[in-house]
Amino acid sequence: MAERKEKLEIPVEVRLNSGNLTIEEVCALATRSKTGFYEDLKAGLVAVRKIGRKSVVPGPIAAAYISGRPLPQVA
């Protein structure tokens, strides 16, 4: 039988600096609904990155969005 690899959990605080957060995590931290998040996405207040079929928010962008700062430029 194949062994299952354990999923490495990286704390949100670390991912806010140099990782990615899910849209659900950003909504919870910003106390914003998913509908409100997607409205902000359309307005250009937040940006997402696609990894395969999944959308994620880069950490620095999530940190700025949560605190209400303008979007940083992320490659």
N, C-alpha and C positions, 0 to 999 in steps of 0.2 A: 504494500500500500504506500502511496505517496504521503509524505509528511506535509502537514499544513504549516505554513510560515505564520508566525505571530505578526500581527499588524503593529507597527511601531507608532505609538501615540506621541506626537510632538505637541507640547502645550500651546495654547492660543497665543500667549504672550510672546513666545518665540516666533511663531508664524506671522504675527503682526509686523515683525521686523524684517523677516527674510523668507517668508513662505507664502502659502496660499490658504485662503479660507473659503468654505462653502458659502453659498448665498444664504442658507439657513443660519449659519453662525453669524454672519454679518448682520442679518435682520435681528437676531436675538441681542447682539451687542449694541446695536443702534436703536433698539426698541422701535423697530419699523416693521410694518407688515410686508409680505412679499410683493403685494400689489404696489405699495408705496415705494419699495425698492426699485421695482421695474419702471415706475414713473420717473424716479430719480435717474435711473440708467438712461432712459430716453431723453431726459433733460441734460445729460452730460455731467451730472454730479458725481457719478461713480462709473467705473469701467470694469468689465469682466474679460477673462481670458478663457479660451476653450482648450481643454485637454481631452482630446477624443470627443466624446459626446457630452462631457461634463463641463459646466461653466463654473469657474472659480474666480475669486477676487484676490488679486495680488495683495500681500500683507500691507505694504506702505499705502496703497490706495484705500484699503479697508480702514486702516488707522486714521487717515485723513477724513474719510467719509463719516466714521463714527464720531470724530471730534468736531466735525463741521468745517474743517479746513478745505481749501481748494485742492484739486487733484494734483499730485506730484507727477512728473514725467517719468514713466517706467518703460523700459525697453521691452 
